[in-house]
Amino acid sequence: SDDRLLELAQILNILDDTQHQMSKENLLGIANGLLGRK
């Protein structure tokens, strides 16, 4: 749902703000994995 996408976006933004060591590609892969689960 859109709510899940918003939550993921917030998580990605938080990780980005804290200059997390993972690359955005890896984060997007994790996000896609979470979205793929039902």
mmCIF file of the N, C-alpha and C atoms, coordinates in Angstrom:
data_MODEL
# 
_entry.id   MODEL 
# 
loop_
_atom_site.group_PDB 
_atom_site.id 
_atom_site.type_symbol 
_atom_site.label_atom_id 
_atom_site.label_alt_id 
_atom_site.label_comp_id 
_atom_site.label_asym_id 
_atom_site.label_entity_id 
_atom_site.label_seq_id 
_atom_site.pdbx_PDB_ins_code 
_atom_site.Cartn_x 
_atom_site.Cartn_y 
_atom_site.Cartn_z 
_atom_site.occupancy 
_atom_site.B_iso_or_equiv 
_atom_site.pdbx_formal_charge 
_atom_site.auth_seq_id 
_atom_site.auth_comp_id 
_atom_site.auth_asym_id 
_atom_site.auth_atom_id 
_atom_site.pdbx_PDB_model_num 
ATOM 1   N N  . SER A 1 1  ? 0.845  -1.204  0.000  1.00 0.00 ? 1  SER A N  1 
ATOM 2   C CA . SER A 1 1  ? 0.000  0.000   0.000  1.00 0.00 ? 1  SER A CA 1 
ATOM 3   C C  . SER A 1 1  ? 0.873  1.244   0.000  1.00 0.00 ? 1  SER A C  1 
ATOM 4   N N  . ASP A 1 2  ? 0.280  2.399   -0.220 1.00 0.00 ? 2  ASP A N  1 
ATOM 5   C CA . ASP A 1 2  ? 1.040  3.652   -0.215 1.00 0.00 ? 2  ASP A CA 1 
ATOM 6   C C  . ASP A 1 2  ? 1.667  3.903   1.152  1.00 0.00 ? 2  ASP A C  1 
ATOM 7   N N  . ASP A 1 3  ? 0.987  3.482   2.213  1.00 0.00 ? 3  ASP A N  1 
ATOM 8   C CA . ASP A 1 3  ? 1.523  3.693   3.557  1.00 0.00 ? 3  ASP A CA 1 
ATOM 9   C C  . ASP A 1 3  ? 2.860  2.984   3.716  1.00 0.00 ? 3  ASP A C  1 
ATOM 10  N N  . ARG A 1 4  ? 2.967  1.774   3.195  1.00 0.00 ? 4  ARG A N  1 
ATOM 11  C CA . ARG A 1 4  ? 4.224  1.030   3.290  1.00 0.00 ? 4  ARG A CA 1 
ATOM 12  C C  . ARG A 1 4  ? 5.318  1.735   2.513  1.00 0.00 ? 4  ARG A C  1 
ATOM 13  N N  . LEU A 1 5  ? 4.960  2.280   1.355  1.00 0.00 ? 5  LEU A N  1 
ATOM 14  C CA . LEU A 1 5  ? 5.944  3.000   0.554  1.00 0.00 ? 5  LEU A CA 1 
ATOM 15  C C  . LEU A 1 5  ? 6.426  4.239   1.298  1.00 0.00 ? 5  LEU A C  1 
ATOM 16  N N  . LEU A 1 6  ? 5.507  4.929   1.963  1.00 0.00 ? 6  LEU A N  1 
ATOM 17  C CA . LEU A 1 6  ? 5.878  6.121   2.721  1.00 0.00 ? 6  LEU A CA 1 
ATOM 18  C C  . LEU A 1 6  ? 6.800  5.745   3.873  1.00 0.00 ? 6  LEU A C  1 
ATOM 19  N N  . GLU A 1 7  ? 6.493  4.633   4.550  1.00 0.00 ? 7  GLU A N  1 
ATOM 20  C CA . GLU A 1 7  ? 7.341  4.189   5.656  1.00 0.00 ? 7  GLU A CA 1 
ATOM 21  C C  . GLU A 1 7  ? 8.741  3.878   5.151  1.00 0.00 ? 7  GLU A C  1 
ATOM 22  N N  . LEU A 1 8  ? 8.826  3.174   4.030  1.00 0.00 ? 8  LEU A N  1 
ATOM 23  C CA . LEU A 1 8  ? 10.133 2.844   3.460  1.00 0.00 ? 8  LEU A CA 1 
ATOM 24  C C  . LEU A 1 8  ? 10.882 4.110   3.068  1.00 0.00 ? 8  LEU A C  1 
ATOM 25  N N  . ALA A 1 9  ? 10.171 5.065   2.497  1.00 0.00 ? 9  ALA A N  1 
ATOM 26  C CA . ALA A 1 9  ? 10.802 6.325   2.100  1.00 0.00 ? 9  ALA A CA 1 
ATOM 27  C C  . ALA A 1 9  ? 11.375 7.029   3.323  1.00 0.00 ? 9  ALA A C  1 
ATOM 28  N N  . GLN A 1 10 ? 10.619 7.022   4.424  1.00 0.00 ? 10 GLN A N  1 
ATOM 29  C CA . GLN A 1 10 ? 11.084 7.661   5.652  1.00 0.00 ? 10 GLN A CA 1 
ATOM 30  C C  . GLN A 1 10 ? 12.327 6.955   6.174  1.00 0.00 ? 10 GLN A C  1 
ATOM 31  N N  . ILE A 1 11 ? 12.319 5.613   6.140  1.00 0.00 ? 11 ILE A N  1 
ATOM 32  C CA . ILE A 1 11 ? 13.480 4.846   6.600  1.00 0.00 ? 11 ILE A CA 1 
ATOM 33  C C  . ILE A 1 11 ? 14.700 5.177   5.752  1.00 0.00 ? 11 ILE A C  1 
ATOM 34  N N  . LEU A 1 12 ? 14.511 5.211   4.432  1.00 0.00 ? 12 LEU A N  1 
ATOM 35  C CA . LEU A 1 12 ? 15.625 5.519   3.538  1.00 0.00 ? 12 LEU A CA 1 
ATOM 36  C C  . LEU A 1 12 ? 16.153 6.919   3.814  1.00 0.00 ? 12 LEU A C  1 
ATOM 37  N N  . ASN A 1 13 ? 15.261 7.867   4.066  1.00 0.00 ? 13 ASN A N  1 
ATOM 38  C CA . ASN A 1 13 ? 15.681 9.239   4.354  1.00 0.00 ? 13 ASN A CA 1 
ATOM 39  C C  . ASN A 1 13 ? 16.452 9.308   5.657  1.00 0.00 ? 13 ASN A C  1 
ATOM 40  N N  . ILE A 1 14 ? 15.992 8.570   6.676  1.00 0.00 ? 14 ILE A N  1 
ATOM 41  C CA . ILE A 1 14 ? 16.682 8.558   7.969  1.00 0.00 ? 14 ILE A CA 1 
ATOM 42  C C  . ILE A 1 14 ? 18.084 7.989   7.798  1.00 0.00 ? 14 ILE A C  1 
ATOM 43  N N  . LEU A 1 15 ? 18.183 6.875   7.070  1.00 0.00 ? 15 LEU A N  1 
ATOM 44  C CA . LEU A 1 15 ? 19.491 6.261   6.848  1.00 0.00 ? 15 LEU A CA 1 
ATOM 45  C C  . LEU A 1 15 ? 20.384 7.211   6.069  1.00 0.00 ? 15 LEU A C  1 
ATOM 46  N N  . ASP A 1 16 ? 19.810 7.917   5.101  1.00 0.00 ? 16 ASP A N  1 
ATOM 47  C CA . ASP A 1 16 ? 20.576 8.862   4.296  1.00 0.00 ? 16 ASP A CA 1 
ATOM 48  C C  . ASP A 1 16 ? 21.057 10.013  5.173  1.00 0.00 ? 16 ASP A C  1 
ATOM 49  N N  . ASP A 1 17 ? 20.183 10.503  6.057  1.00 0.00 ? 17 ASP A N  1 
ATOM 50  C CA . ASP A 1 17 ? 20.534 11.628  6.922  1.00 0.00 ? 17 ASP A CA 1 
ATOM 51  C C  . ASP A 1 17 ? 21.665 11.265  7.870  1.00 0.00 ? 17 ASP A C  1 
ATOM 52  N N  . THR A 1 18 ? 21.722 10.012  8.310  1.00 0.00 ? 18 THR A N  1 
ATOM 53  C CA . THR A 1 18 ? 22.768 9.592   9.239  1.00 0.00 ? 18 THR A CA 1 
ATOM 54  C C  . THR A 1 18 ? 23.999 9.102   8.488  1.00 0.00 ? 18 THR A C  1 
ATOM 55  N N  . GLN A 1 19 ? 23.999 9.299   7.168  1.00 0.00 ? 19 GLN A N  1 
ATOM 56  C CA . GLN A 1 19 ? 25.120 8.890   6.315  1.00 0.00 ? 19 GLN A CA 1 
ATOM 57  C C  . GLN A 1 19 ? 25.471 7.433   6.561  1.00 0.00 ? 19 GLN A C  1 
ATOM 58  N N  . HIS A 1 20 ? 24.432 6.597   6.497  1.00 0.00 ? 20 HIS A N  1 
ATOM 59  C CA . HIS A 1 20 ? 24.590 5.152   6.665  1.00 0.00 ? 20 HIS A CA 1 
ATOM 60  C C  . HIS A 1 20 ? 25.591 4.621   5.641  1.00 0.00 ? 20 HIS A C  1 
ATOM 61  N N  . GLN A 1 21 ? 26.364 3.606   6.039  1.00 0.00 ? 21 GLN A N  1 
ATOM 62  C CA . GLN A 1 21 ? 27.429 3.106   5.175  1.00 0.00 ? 21 GLN A CA 1 
ATOM 63  C C  . GLN A 1 21 ? 26.921 2.322   3.975  1.00 0.00 ? 21 GLN A C  1 
ATOM 64  N N  . MET A 1 22 ? 25.697 1.802   4.059  1.00 0.00 ? 22 MET A N  1 
ATOM 65  C CA . MET A 1 22 ? 25.178 1.029   2.938  1.00 0.00 ? 22 MET A CA 1 
ATOM 66  C C  . MET A 1 22 ? 24.890 1.935   1.743  1.00 0.00 ? 22 MET A C  1 
ATOM 67  N N  . SER A 1 23 ? 25.122 1.395   0.557  1.00 0.00 ? 23 SER A N  1 
ATOM 68  C CA . SER A 1 23 ? 24.839 2.182   -0.643 1.00 0.00 ? 23 SER A CA 1 
ATOM 69  C C  . SER A 1 23 ? 23.343 2.259   -0.873 1.00 0.00 ? 23 SER A C  1 
ATOM 70  N N  . LYS A 1 24 ? 22.929 3.271   -1.608 1.00 0.00 ? 24 LYS A N  1 
ATOM 71  C CA . LYS A 1 24 ? 21.496 3.410   -1.895 1.00 0.00 ? 24 LYS A CA 1 
ATOM 72  C C  . LYS A 1 24 ? 21.007 2.199   -2.680 1.00 0.00 ? 24 LYS A C  1 
ATOM 73  N N  . GLU A 1 25 ? 21.883 1.626   -3.500 1.00 0.00 ? 25 GLU A N  1 
ATOM 74  C CA . GLU A 1 25 ? 21.494 0.442   -4.271 1.00 0.00 ? 25 GLU A CA 1 
ATOM 75  C C  . GLU A 1 25 ? 21.127 -0.693  -3.329 1.00 0.00 ? 25 GLU A C  1 
ATOM 76  N N  . ASN A 1 26 ? 21.950 -0.906  -2.291 1.00 0.00 ? 26 ASN A N  1 
ATOM 77  C CA . ASN A 1 26 ? 21.663 -1.961  -1.321 1.00 0.00 ? 26 ASN A CA 1 
ATOM 78  C C  . ASN A 1 26 ? 20.373 -1.662  -0.571 1.00 0.00 ? 26 ASN A C  1 
ATOM 79  N N  . LEU A 1 27 ? 20.175 -0.400  -0.198 1.00 0.00 ? 27 LEU A N  1 
ATOM 80  C CA . LEU A 1 27 ? 18.957 -0.019  0.523  1.00 0.00 ? 27 LEU A CA 1 
ATOM 81  C C  . LEU A 1 27 ? 17.731 -0.254  -0.350 1.00 0.00 ? 27 LEU A C  1 
ATOM 82  N N  . LEU A 1 28 ? 17.848 0.082   -1.637 1.00 0.00 ? 28 LEU A N  1 
ATOM 83  C CA . LEU A 1 28 ? 16.721 -0.131  -2.544 1.00 0.00 ? 28 LEU A CA 1 
ATOM 84  C C  . LEU A 1 28 ? 16.452 -1.619  -2.703 1.00 0.00 ? 28 LEU A C  1 
ATOM 85  N N  . GLY A 1 29 ? 17.511 -2.426  -2.700 1.00 0.00 ? 29 GLY A N  1 
ATOM 86  C CA . GLY A 1 29 ? 17.336 -3.870  -2.797 1.00 0.00 ? 29 GLY A CA 1 
ATOM 87  C C  . GLY A 1 29 ? 16.575 -4.399  -1.595 1.00 0.00 ? 29 GLY A C  1 
ATOM 88  N N  . ILE A 1 30 ? 16.930 -3.893  -0.394 1.00 0.00 ? 30 ILE A N  1 
ATOM 89  C CA . ILE A 1 30 ? 16.231 -4.296  0.830  1.00 0.00 ? 30 ILE A CA 1 
ATOM 90  C C  . ILE A 1 30 ? 14.775 -3.854  0.765  1.00 0.00 ? 30 ILE A C  1 
ATOM 91  N N  . ALA A 1 31 ? 14.557 -2.612  0.330  1.00 0.00 ? 31 ALA A N  1 
ATOM 92  C CA . ALA A 1 31 ? 13.191 -2.089  0.239  1.00 0.00 ? 31 ALA A CA 1 
ATOM 93  C C  . ALA A 1 31 ? 12.367 -2.939  -0.727 1.00 0.00 ? 31 ALA A C  1 
ATOM 94  N N  . ASN A 1 32 ? 12.961 -3.284  -1.868 1.00 0.00 ? 32 ASN A N  1 
ATOM 95  C CA . ASN A 1 32 ? 12.244 -4.111  -2.846 1.00 0.00 ? 32 ASN A CA 1 
ATOM 96  C C  . ASN A 1 32 ? 11.942 -5.477  -2.255 1.00 0.00 ? 32 ASN A C  1 
ATOM 97  N N  . GLY A 1 33 ? 12.863 -6.018  -1.449 1.00 0.00 ? 33 GLY A N  1 
ATOM 98  C CA . GLY A 1 33 ? 12.638 -7.304  -0.810 1.00 0.00 ? 33 GLY A CA 1 
ATOM 99  C C  . GLY A 1 33 ? 11.474 -7.228  0.160  1.00 0.00 ? 33 GLY A C  1 
ATOM 100 N N  . LEU A 1 34 ? 11.412 -6.130  0.925  1.00 0.00 ? 34 LEU A N  1 
ATOM 101 C CA . LEU A 1 34 ? 10.322 -5.961  1.882  1.00 0.00 ? 34 LEU A CA 1 
ATOM 102 C C  . LEU A 1 34 ? 8.992  -5.830  1.152  1.00 0.00 ? 34 LEU A C  1 
ATOM 103 N N  . LEU A 1 35 ? 8.992  -5.072  0.058  1.00 0.00 ? 35 LEU A N  1 
ATOM 104 C CA . LEU A 1 35 ? 7.754  -4.888  -0.704 1.00 0.00 ? 35 LEU A CA 1 
ATOM 105 C C  . LEU A 1 35 ? 7.325  -6.194  -1.359 1.00 0.00 ? 35 LEU A C  1 
ATOM 106 N N  . GLY A 1 36 ? 8.298  -7.042  -1.699 1.00 0.00 ? 36 GLY A N  1 
ATOM 107 C CA . GLY A 1 36 ? 7.975  -8.303  -2.352 1.00 0.00 ? 36 GLY A CA 1 
ATOM 108 C C  . GLY A 1 36 ? 7.328  -9.302  -1.406 1.00 0.00 ? 36 GLY A C  1 
ATOM 109 N N  . ARG A 1 37 ? 7.548  -9.105  -0.093 1.00 0.00 ? 37 ARG A N  1 
ATOM 110 C CA . ARG A 1 37 ? 6.958  -10.022 0.893  1.00 0.00 ? 37 ARG A CA 1 
ATOM 111 C C  . ARG A 1 37 ? 5.521  -9.649  1.169  1.00 0.00 ? 37 ARG A C  1 
ATOM 112 N N  . LYS A 1 38 ? 4.679  -10.656 1.355  1.00 0.00 ? 38 LYS A N  1 
ATOM 113 C CA . LYS A 1 38 ? 3.272  -10.345 1.640  1.00 0.00 ? 38 LYS A CA 1 
ATOM 114 C C  . LYS A 1 38 ? 2.778  -11.185 2.798  1.00 0.00 ? 38 LYS A C  1 
# 
